[in-house]
Each structure stands twice: as structure tokens, then as C-alpha cells.
Amino acid sequence: MGRVGKEESKRDEVSLKREVKLFGAFSMGYADVGADIYMAMGIVFLFSAGAAPLSFLIAAIAYITVCFAYAELSSTYPLAGGAQIFAARGLGDHMGFLAGWFLILSYIVDIAVFALSSSGYLSFLFPSIRKISIEVGPLYLNGLILMTIILIGFLILVNIMGIRESTIFTEVLVAVDLIVESFILGAGLFLILQDPSKLLSNLGEFGAPGVHEDVSYIPGLDLKFQNFLYGTTLAMSSFVGIESIAQASEEIKRPYKWIPIATKLSAVSVLIFAIGISIAALGTAGWEAPAVHREMSMVIIMKSVPIIGSYASILVAFTGFVITLASSNTGVIGVSRVIYSMGKFKLMPGNLSTVNRRFRTPVRAIIFSGIVAILMSFLGDLERIADVYAVAGLLSYLLVYLSLPKLRKIDRDAYRPWRAPGDLKIGGREINLVATIGLLSVGSLLSIVILLHKIGRSLALLWLLIGILTYVSYRKSAGLPVLGRVSAEEMRPAEYRRSVIAFIRPYEDEDVAEDIAHALKGRYKVHLTSIIDPEGLSSEEIEEERMNTQRILNRIASKLRGIGLEVTYRIEFGKPREVAISFAEADIYDFILVIIGRGTRKLEEPGLARLLMEKFPGKVIAVRR
């Protein structure tokens, strides 16, 4: 076998590793947003009551548009940072900083709120945790807070070790959770089909009747309706987290393929489970019991299932512990990547963004975010922490929607592996429905948050003021314009080279290079592969055939490199169909190229092309000579 290719030059700068595959990317998104079922189900019931499924549905509409926007932008700009990358490139450095600054807040809250929720589920399994307490001067730490601190410390160590160790951890937890949630959903729907009366009765309770001290009620507006609106904003806060895939986009293998798929899979999975389980809960446990015991609402729902409920609740408690821990883990990944990215692109001081040469991870950023999350957990109230969670994420999403149409104009010629659907032209202007619907829905939810959420709006304002002072002082000290596009110019779309395996007939001439180049038109890495069938040939004839084929492949490769393509080549022995199918089935290449047509021997090339096109529709490029 012969191989010729260009070696990648070594970078002086240590960068993040591309190690995350499809399920790892999906797990990062699902672990963060999927854990809302455990963390927020009880909180949403507390305010929305029987209208909780509607709250999740409204929030899901905004969430789906966010997923579509991220599927396009994250695959076009596969850089750690997400919203701050898109906002800086589309709207300017200062807007990129604001997006990133609020992402940092949302991820720090994510770490704290889900670690605290994880501690709550763990305390169901080990009730003695709740009996522990420590007093240090005026500071009182109960068992849940102490356990939260321990869990956050554990996650800091896991993420310092590297993204691969961290994503394997997340993948295992998400796989377990998908099985358990499917079981809960199936059991609940089965009971509803047997007797739907309880579901119908609870659906009639539109909004909780009680008054809550943390809600800024608007005089004259129906109390239950305001509680429903408040619950809807909390449901949206549960969906904050699709950013997690974008944060690790620099470490995802084949981002142009896996990012859109992982993002859409996360959207569909969360939509099914969030709405489905909230309906199942109303038909089994009702809304009041999960609301009262909101720190372990999924356990209460499972315990309401006859016969198996008391036993299965132990499994649910364990799953709740691990999936909320997984969500806290993706929060550590997310915030450390945002800080890394903002330092890299000169949006904030770079000392936090340094990548450790041993672990190749942003160790300082991980430690910083973990410490701040521990301080945040001292608040000790799940509802109040979730209050802040909504504001920060929604503000970042708002900037993403504003950036999408701008980026399509700025980088009009960029290769986009996937485009958000719904493009329309009205009055000569191109309008994207996804961005428009998302802007309206998130803008409406953000307005409700600002009106009704006391704690969220206060802490968000304080965070904003601190951020403005940090950004302005840093940019001035660094000699950079506050409102310029210095950072934005470095955030360019990826120059993807898609991988193609090209099956070259052993008797082909070097002129086939022109046909291949014409078919591919750049942006491809070509792997030339010739298959020699040794049947009926002597060892001398096989060696002669190999040497001739190698000379031909070398000439074709040289010609393609001269055109500007990246090329390797190899020779395989065996039945052409069997070898070709084995290579095509390996998930290594984006496309398969087959030469058919002119030649003194056909070796069933048209038949091989037809076979490959039938088995791999949409993946085969047939070049006719």
C-alpha cells in the first residue's frame, strides 16, 4: 500500500483538541437542557399548575428556533464561544462581549443550580446528608450546600483532565437518563390511557392560585395568569443550554456534519420528554405534590405509579442525581470555553484563557468558574438561582437572532453546512422566519422576565455594570477600540475541506485529475484509492500491477495538488465491490467518488457506481469520462 500526503504543521500555540464525536456533542446539549425535567418540573408546576405542559410548549417554540440558529452558525463558525462569536462577528466587538459576558453568568448559574439539584436527589438516597450542617462565623452551610461544593470540586478536576474524559462521563449519564425518562413517560401515558380523568381535572387549573413573594405582580392583571407567565419563563430557563454544543465546537470532529445533527437531536429529544412527562405527571401525581416537593419532583411523580412506583423511585432518584450532575458538568465545559474564547479574541483579559500545555484545557478558566459557582450555591434556594438563569440566557439568545441575518450578509460567500429554514424575500429584503419568530418569542419572554423577576433583573443589572467596567478598562489598557471590530475580523468562517474517497481504476491515466477537480471544485480532501483484484494473477503480475498503479496514482495526486486539492493515495487488494463497500460503510468519508466511462476494461464500474448509489444515496459522486 502506498500513501502520500501533507503533514500538518505543528502550531506553536497550544489549542483545544478535536476529540468529541456525534453522541458526545448531542450529550453536551441534552445533558444541559434535558436535566430541566429533574430541576424545573416542580418549579414550573409551582407557578403554572395544570398549564405546565403549555408553559413547556411555549418555551419549546423559542428553544427550537434557537436550535436552528445554532445549527447554522455553530457549523459555519466552529469556534469555542458560541453566542459571543456570532454577536462579535455580526454586531461588533462590544456586542460580542455582552453576549459572552451573559453566557458566563448563565453557565455559572447552570453549574450551581444543577449541582444543588443533584445534591437534592442524592439526599433522597442518603437522607443523612440533610442532617449535616456547618457554621463558620455568620456563614451557615447545610448538608445540601456542602454536597454541592463537593460535586463542583469533582467536576473541576474532571474538566481539567481534558474534554475527552469529560464527554465520556457525560455520554454515560445521558444514555442512562434517556432509558429512565422513556420508562417514566411510557408508564405515565399507559396509566392515562387507562383513566384520563385525573389529567383532565388537572388541566383545568390554569396557573397556580397562590401568591409568591419573589414575583413582582402587576396590579389589575389576573394572579393565576401572572403565575402562569412566570412559570413559562422558568420553563424557558430550563431550555437554556444548547450553547453547550457550540462551546465545544472546536473539539468536535467533523463539526460541519455533527453540529447540525446533534443540535437538532437535542431539540427533538427535549421537546418530547419535557412536554410528555409534564402531561404524564398531571395524569398520575397531579401538579400539587411535585410542586410541594420540587427539589425531587421526578421521584414524587414516579412514586405515584401503582405497584412499581416505590421501587422505581430509587432508580429515578439516582438518575436525577447523575443527569443534573451531567448538566452541571456541561456548565463547567461551557463557561470555561466562553472565557477561553473571549480571551483568545481580545474581548477580556487573556490570563484566564490560557490553555495548559499538559492537559490542553483552559485550567484557569475552569478553576475560576468553579469557584464563582460555589459562591453562587451559597444562595441555597433553587428557585432564586433559576431566576437568574433565565435572564442571562435569554439576553444572549436575543443577540444571536440579531446576528444571524447580519452574518449572512457579512459572510455571504461562506460555506454553510446547514441553513436555518424559512428564507423569504419581502420587498427585496431577505427575511428568515426562524430568526424572526425567535426574536419575537425570546423578546416577549425576556420582557416578562424583566417585569416579574425581582432577583433576576437585579443581579443581571449588577452583572451588566461589572461587565461594562471590565470591558472598557481592558480594551483601553490594551490599546483597542471599545466599539471597533478588531476581534470580529479574527472570527472568520471555517474553510472546510470535506473528505472524499475516490475509487480510481488501476488502468486510468493522469488526465482523470481534471475530471475529478471539475467535479469537486475545491474544499475537499481527496483520498485516491485503487483496487487490484489479485484473482488469476501470479505474484509477479500482482507486483507489476501494484507498481504501475502506484505510478499512475502518484501522477494523478501531483496534478490534483497542483490544482490546490489536498490528496493522499493508497492501493488495496481484493474484490472491487467488497473493498469499495467496506470503505464506504466506514464513517470516515463525506462523499464517495467513482470514475465510470472510457477505458479498455470496465471491471463493472457502472455496476459498482449503481450499487454504491443504492446503498449510500446522496453520498456518491459519479464522474463520467
N, C-alpha and C positions, 0 to 999 in steps of 0.2 A: 504494500500500500504506500502511495506517495502522498505527501501533504506539503503544500506551500502556502504561506500566509504571512501577514504582517503581525509582528508582535506589538502589543500595546506598550506605549512608552510609560515609564514609571513617573508618577506625579511626586513632586517634592511635597506638596500639601497633602496631609492625611485627610481622606474623605470617608464618607459613610459607605458601608458595604451593600451591594445589591444581593440580598440573600432571601428575601421574602417572596413566596410563591402565591398562587391564587387563594388557597384556603387561609393562608396566613393573612393576606390582605383583607379577605372577607371577614375573618375573625376580629381583626382590629376594628372594623366598622361595627360589626354585630355585637361584639363584647361591650362596646361603649353604649350603643343605643338599645341593644337587646336587654340590658340589665335594668332598663327603666321599668320593666314589668315587675321586678322584685322591689326596686327602690320606690317607684312612684305610683304603683297601682293603688295602694292605700291612701296616699295623699290626694290623688285625683278623686277617688271615691269620697274623701272627706269634704271636698268642696262641690264636686259635680253630682254626687249621689248617683241616681239611676241614669243620668245623662253622661256618665263616664265614657261609654263607647263612642258617643257623639264627640266628646272632647278629644279623644284619641284620633277620631276620623278627621276632624278639622285640622288638628296638629299634623296629621299624616299628609294632608294635601300640601302643606308648606314643606314638609320633610321630603316628599317625593321630588318637588321642584328643585330643592337643594341638591338632592342626589343627582339629578340630571345635569345641573350646572357643574357640579364637582366632577362628574364622569367626563365631561368635555374638557374642563380646564385642567384637572389634575393629570390627565393623559397628555395634554398639549404642553403643559409646563410641569414635568415630573421633578419638582424641586421640593425639598423639605420646607414646609412653611404654610402651604395651603392658602387661606384667605389673604394673608398679608402679601404673598407673591402676586396674586391676581389683582388686589387693590393697588399695590405699588405700581405694577406694570400698566394697569388701565387708568388709574386716577391720580397717580403721583406718589412720591415717597412718603409724604405726610399722612396720606390716607392708608398707605400700606402699613405704616407704624400703628395707626389707630386700630386697624383690623388685627394686627398681630398682638397688640397690647391687650385687647379684649379677649383674644384667644388664650393668651397666657392666663388671664383671670378665670375664664371658663374651664380651662383644664386643671388649674389648681383647685377650683371648687369641685371639679369632677373627681380628682384624687381623694379629696376629703370626704365628700358626700357618699361616695360608693365604698370607701374603706369603712366609714361609720356604719353604713347599711350592712356591709359584710360582717362587721362585728355584731350587729343585732341578730342576724341569722345564726351566727356561731353561738351566741348566748342562749339560743333555744336548745341547741345540742348540749351545751355546757352551762347550765343556769348559774353555776358558782361565779361566772365572770361578772354578773351583775352585783355580786356581794362585795367585790373588791373596790376599794377607794383609797386615794392618797391625797393628803393635804400638804401643800408646800406654801407656807405663808398664806396669802389671800387666795391662792390658786387651789381649786378643788377639782380633782380628776377622778371620775367614776370608772368602773370597770370597762365600760364600752369605749371611753376615750383612750384609756390605757391600751386596750387591744387595738384600737385604730392606729395609735402611734407605732405599735409593734409591726402591724401589717404594712404601713407605709415604709418603715425602715427596711422590711424584707423586700419590697418592690424596688426600692432604691438600689439594693445590691444586685437584684436580678437584672435590672436595666443597665447597670454599669458593666456587667459581664458581656453584654452585646445584644443586638437586636435579634439574632437568631435564637439565642436561649430564651429571650423574652417572648417571641412569637410562638415558639413551640409550646410554652406554658399557656399562652392564650388559646391556641388551637385546641389543646386537650380540654380546657374548661368549656369552650364554646361547643365542642362536639357533645359533651355530656349534657349541657343545657338544652341543646336542640332536641335531644331524645326526651328529656324530662318535660319540657314545655309541650311537646307534641302529645305526651301522655296526659298531662293536665287538661289540655284543650280537648282531646278526644273524650276523656271521661266526663268533662262538664257538658259537652254537647250531647253526649249519649243520654245523660240524665235530663237535659232539657227536652229532648225528643220524647222521653217517657212522660214528662209532666211539665209543660211550659208555663203553668200558672204563676209560679214564683217569678219567673223572668218578666212576664207581662206586668205583674204588680209592681216590681221594682223600676221598670222602665218609666212608669208614671210619675216617679219622683224626680222632677226636672230641677236639679240644683238642691244643695243641702239647705235646710231651714235655719241653721244656727248662725250666730254672729261670731266672727273671728277677729281677735284684736290686731292681728298683723295686716289686715285688709283695710285699705283706705276707701271706705264705701262712699259712693256718690249719692248725695241726698236726692230723694224723689225717684230713684231707679229701684226696681224690684230687687229685694235682697237675694232671693234664690237665684235670680238671673245673674246677679253680680258674682255670686259664689260659683256659678257655672262658668262664667268668663275667667275667673281666677283659676279654676281647675283646668280649663283649657290651656292657659298659659303654662301651668305646671306640666301638663301633658307634652307641650312643645319642648319644655326644658328637658324632658326625658329623651327626646329625639336628638338633642344636641350631641354630636359625636361622629357624624360621618366624616368630619375633618380628620379623624384618626387615620384613614386610608391615605389621605393627602399628605399627612405629616411624614409617613414612611415611604413616600413615592420614590425618593432617591434610593431606597433599599429594596424596591420591588423589582424582581426580574421581569423583563418584557412588560414595562409599565403601559405601553400603548395598547396591550391586549388585556392584561389582568385588571388594571384600574377600573375601566368602564364596567367590566363584568362583575367584579367584586362589589362595586358601588351599587349596581342595580340589584344584585342578590341581597345585599343588606337591606335595601329599601323594601323589597317584596317580603322578606322574612319578618322584619319588624312589623310591617303593616298587618300581616296575617296574625301574628301572635299577640300584639298589643290589643287590637280590636277583638279578636276571637276570645282571648282569655278574659277580657273585661265583660264580655257577654256571658261567657260560661260562669263567671263569678256571680253575676246577678241572678242567674238561674239556679245556683247552688247555695252559696253563702249569703247572698244579698249584698247590699252596699254598706250597711252599718257596721257589721263585725270586722271586715277588712279595714274600715276607716278608723275604728277604735284601736285596733292592733296593727296600725300601719307600718310599724317597724318590722313586721313579719307577716305582711298581708297574704303572701302566697301560701304560707303554712296554714293560715286560717281558711283559705279557700279549699285547700286540699283536705283538711280535716272535716269539711262539711260533706265530703263524698262518703256514702254509706259503706260499711264493712272494711274497705281497704284504706280509708282516709287516715286513721290514726297511725297506721304503719307507714303509709306513703309520705306522710307529712315529714317524717325524719329525713327521707331522701330529698324532699323538696327543700327543707331547711339547709341541707348540705349543699344542694345545687345553688340555692340562693346565696350561700356564703361564697362559693367559688366563682359564680358568674359576676357578682358585684365586685369581687376581688379582681377579676379579669378586667372589668370596666375601669377600676381604679388604676390597674396596670397600664391600660391603653392611655389613660390620662397622663401618666408619667412619660410614656413614649411621646405623646402629642406635645406636651408643654416643653419638653427638652428639645424637641425638633424645631419648634417655633423659635425658641431662644437661639438655638444653633443657627437657624436661617436668618434671623434678624441681625445677629452679629456678623454673619458672613456677608450680608448685603448692606452693611453700614447703616442699619436702622436703629441700632442701640450698641452700647459698648461691647467690644468683641471678646472681652476676657471670659465671659460666661459661655461663649460659643466654641471654645477651644475643644478640638477632638483629641482625646487621649490616644497616644501612639500605641500603647499596649492593647487596649480594648477596642480602639477605633470607635468610641462612642463619646458624646459630649458630657463627660463626667461632671463638670462643674454645674452645668445646666440641670442635670438630673438631681444633684445634691441640693441645689438652690430651690428647685420646685418642690422637692420633698419636704424641706424644712418649712417652707411657707404653707404647704398643705397641712403639716402637723399643727402649725399655729392656727390655721383656719378651723381645724377639727375641735379646738378648744371651745368653739361656739356651742357644740354639743347638741344642737337642735337640727334634725334632718330637714324640717320644713323651711327653716330660715336659711340654711345653706342652699337649698334648692331654689329659693327665691332669687339669689344672686346668679345662680346657674343660668336662668332664663335670659336675663338682661344681656349678659356678655356675649352669649352665643348668637342671639338674635341680631345684635348690632353688627357682628362680623358677617352674618349671612346677608344682611342688608347691603353691605359693601360689595359682597360677591355678585349679587344681582346687578348692581350698578356697573360692575366691572365687565360682565360678560359681553354686552354689546360693544363696549369701548374696545375690548381686546380683539374682537372680530374685525374692527376697523384698523387698529394699530398693526396687528399681525395678520393682515388679510391673506397673505400667501403662505402662512404657516401650515404645516401638515397637521390635520386634526384627526386622530384615530377614530373619534366618535363625536358627533354633533348633537346637542340638545335638540329635540324635535320641535316643530311648531313655528317654522320661519314663515313670515308673511310680509308682503310689501303693500304698504298703505301710503298713498300719496308720494310714491317714490322713495319712501323710507322703509328700511328693513326692520321689522319688529319680531322679536322672538317671544312666543306665548309663554314658554317656561319661565323666562326672566320676568315677564310682565306679571304673570299670576303669582310667582314667588315674591316679587316686590310688594304687591298688594297684600298678600296674606301675611307675610312676615312683618310688613309695616303696620298692619292692623293689630297683630299680636303684640308688637313692641309698644304700640300706643296704649294698649290695655295694661301692659306690664308697668309702664311709667305712671299710669293713673292709679292703679290698685296696689302695687307692690311697694310698701314703705321701705323695707330693708334693702331690696334690690336696687331701687333707684338711688338711695342714699350712698350705698357702697360703690355703685357704678360711677356716680359723680365724683366721689373721692378718688377712685382709681383713675378716672379720666384726668383729673387735675395733676395727680402724681405723674402720670404718663406724659402729659404735655411738658411739664417741667423737665423730666428726664430726657425727652426727645430734643427739645430746643437747646438745652445746655450741652448735650452730647454733640449735636450737629455743629453748633458754633465752635466748640472746643476742637472739633476735628476739621474745621475749616470747610464744612459742607453747607450748601444752601438748605434752609429749613423747608422750603416749598419746591425744591427742584426735582429733577428726575435722574439723579446720579445713580441711585440704586436700581431704579426701574430699567435702565439701559443694560444692566447686567443680567436681568431676568428674562432671557430670550427663550423662545420655544425650542423644544428639543429637536435636534437633527437626527431623526430616527433612521437607522438602516435595518430594514426588515430582512429576516433570514430566509433565503431561498435555496432549496436543493435542486440542482439542475442535472437531470439524467442525460449524459452525453453518450451517443453511440460510439463504440470503440473505433469505427472506421471514419468518424466525422473529420472534416477539415477545419482549419483555423478560422475560416470565414464565418463560421457559425457564431463567432463572437459578436459580429454586427447584428445578427438576428436577435441574440439574447439581449444586447444593450438596447435595441429598439423596443423590445417587449417590456423591459423593466423600467427604463427611463429614470435611472438613478435611485438613491435612497435604499439600496439593497446591498446586503452582504451575500455573495453568491458562493455556494458550495458545489463545485463541479464534481459529478460522480459518474464514473463509467463502470458498467457491469460486464464482466467477461464470463461467458458460460464455458466452463472447462470440459464439459461433456464431449467425448470423442477426440480430445486434443491430447497430444503427448506432452510430457513435462517441458521439452524443448520448445514446442509450439506455444505452450502457455506462457513461458518466459519471454519468447519473442513478441507475443501479443501484448504482454504487460509493458514491455519496453517501448513498443510502438505507441501504445495508448498513452503512456506517460509523457512521451514527447509531444503528442497531439494536445494533451491537457495542459502541458506547460505553455505551449504556444497560445492556446485559447486564453489561459489565465493571464499571460503577459499582455495580450491585446486588450482584455477587459480592464486590467489595471490601468493601462494607458488611457482608457476612456474615463476612468475615475471610479470604477467599482472596486470594492474590497472583495478579494477572491481567495478561496482555498480549493484544493482538489484532492481527490483520492480515487483509488481503484478497488473495486470489490469483486469477489468471485462467487458465482452461483447462478441459479435460475433468475433471469431478469425480473420476472413478475414477483417472485418470492422476496428477492432482495429489495426491490423498489417498494413493495408494500410494507416491509419491516421498517424501512427508513421513514416512510410516510406516516406510519402509525405512531412513531416516537414523537412526543410533543416537544420537538426541538425547532422545527422549521415552520415559518408562517405560510409559505407557499411551496408548491411543487411545480417545477418546470420540466416539460417533456418535449423533445425535438421529434417531429414527425415529418414525413415527406420524402424529399430527394435522397437517393442512396442506392447502391447496388444490392444491398441486403436490407430487408425490412425488419427482421427479428421481431415482428409483431408490434412495432411502435404504435401504430394506430390502435391496436387492441389494448396495449398497455395504457395508453392515454385514456381510452374509454373506461377501462377498469378503474383507474385511479380517480377519474371524474365521478364515477358512480359511487365509489367508496368514500371519497372526500370532496363532496360537492362544494363549489365555491373556492376551493383551495388550489386547483390545478390550473397552470398556465400552459397552454399548448402552443408551441411555436412551429408554424408550418414553413418549410423551406421550398 
